[in-house]
């Protein structure tokens, strides 16, 4: 069923800003700049271990997921965890759901990386 003009549900989306991941092979719109703990994690793992390309890709995906989760957490802090829809019902901010998903994804990726590295040692 088509929507009326101006009734988009995408009210809580953040603009996508291209960033750069240190050491990223391709500088594309999906690249991410790491900050804080995520940059320390990237630097620490890469300084302690020699990673094969597949393992480095898993690490890159994990820290990008954590960085995006942090960006979404900041958005939730700014906009709130909930909002009222047009009927007055309280709804969860979609950014909060995305943050949860990115943190879960990062946890699975880090577990996969740990398993790969255990198999190498």
C-alpha positions as semicolon CSV with decimal commas, in nm:
position;residue;x (nm);y (nm);z (nm)
1;X;0,000;0,000;0,000
2;X;0,161;0,330;-0,104
3;X;0,229;0,594;0,159
4;X;0,119;0,953;0,144
5;X;0,399;1,197;0,062
6;X;0,582;1,311;0,375
7;X;0,486;1,008;0,588
8;X;0,819;0,826;0,575
9;X;0,900;0,599;0,870
10;X;1,272;0,683;0,847
11;X;1,269;0,965;1,104
12;X;1,554;0,837;1,320
13;X;1,825;0,760;1,067
14;X;2,169;0,912;1,087
15;X;2,338;1,036;0,773
16;X;2,602;0,797;0,643
17;X;2,939;0,970;0,645
18;X;3,233;0,797;0,473
19;X;3,528;0,734;0,702
20;X;3,856;0,548;0,669
21;X;3,974;0,244;0,861
22;X;4,351;0,246;0,926
23;X;4,515;0,003;0,688
24;X;4,196;-0,056;0,491
25;X;4,257;-0,208;0,149
26;X;3,978;-0,012;-0,017
27;X;3,874;0,340;0,066
28;X;3,505;0,318;-0,016
29;X;3,186;0,466;0,124
30;X;3,154;0,173;0,367
31;X;3,495;0,241;0,526
32;X;3,501;0,349;0,893
33;X;3,739;0,563;1,100
34;X;3,820;0,396;1,429
35;X;3,828;0,594;1,750
36;X;3,901;0,522;2,114
37;X;3,879;0,162;2,226
38;X;3,814;0,032;1,874
39;X;4,138;0,184;1,743
40;X;4,328;0,043;2,042
41;X;4,180;-0,303;1,976
42;X;4,278;-0,285;1,606
43;X;4,632;-0,167;1,686
44;X;4,680;-0,415;1,973
45;X;4,573;-0,724;1,779
46;X;4,773;-0,624;1,469
47;X;5,086;-0,553;1,675
48;X;5,070;-0,883;1,866
49;X;4,976;-1,119;1,584
50;X;5,060;-1,170;1,220
51;X;4,717;-1,212;1,065
52;X;4,643;-1,391;0,742
53;X;4,416;-1,192;0,508
54;X;4,098;-1,375;0,612
55;X;4,166;-1,317;0,982
56;X;4,247;-0,950;0,920
57;X;3,918;-0,917;0,734
58;X;3,731;-1,065;1,031
59;X;3,909;-0,824;1,267
60;X;3,831;-0,531;1,036
61;X;3,461;-0,627;1,026
62;X;3,450;-0,666;1,405
63;X;3,603;-0,326;1,482
64;X;3,385;-0,160;1,216
65;X;3,080;-0,319;1,379
66;X;3,190;-0,191;1,720
67;X;3,251;0,158;1,579
68;X;2,907;0,167;1,420
69;X;2,751;0,044;1,744
70;X;2,922;0,328;1,928
71;X;2,793;0,582;1,674
72;X;2,441;0,445;1,721
73;X;2,480;0,459;2,102
74;X;2,568;0,828;2,072
75;X;2,262;0,881;1,853
76;X;2,043;0,709;2,115
77;X;2,194;0,931;2,385
78;X;2,109;1,235;2,177
79;X;1,762;1,127;2,054
80;X;1,649;0,897;2,336
81;X;1,591;0,523;2,351
82;X;1,222;0,560;2,274
83;X;0,986;0,792;2,092
84;X;0,612;0,832;2,053
85;X;0,461;0,740;1,720
86;X;0,179;0,931;1,554
87;X;-0,076;0,742;1,768
88;X;0,102;0,826;2,093
89;X;0,237;0,475;2,149
90;X;0,590;0,444;2,286
91;X;0,826;0,283;2,034
92;X;1,190;0,177;2,059
93;X;1,432;0,396;1,867
94;X;1,550;0,189;1,566
95;X;1,906;0,307;1,640
96;X;1,891;0,118;1,973
97;X;1,796;-0,202;1,791
98;X;2,073;-0,151;1,535
99;X;2,326;-0,087;1,812
100;X;2,232;-0,418;1,975
101;X;2,265;-0,596;1,641
102;X;2,608;-0,447;1,565
103;X;2,738;-0,536;1,914
104;X;2,617;-0,894;1,874
105;X;2,773;-0,915;1,530
106;X;3,105;-0,788;1,665
107;X;3,098;-1,045;1,947
108;X;3,043;-1,327;1,698
109;X;3,319;-1,196;1,471
110;X;3,568;-1,168;1,759
111;X;3,481;-1,522;1,871
112;X;3,537;-1,644;1,514
113;X;3,872;-1,462;1,503
114;X;3,976;-1,615;1,838
115;X;3,885;-1,963;1,713
116;X;4,089;-1,911;1,394
117;X;4,387;-1,787;1,591
118;X;4,368;-2,079;1,836
119;X;4,378;-2,317;1,541
120;X;4,697;-2,149;1,413
121;X;4,887;-2,170;1,742
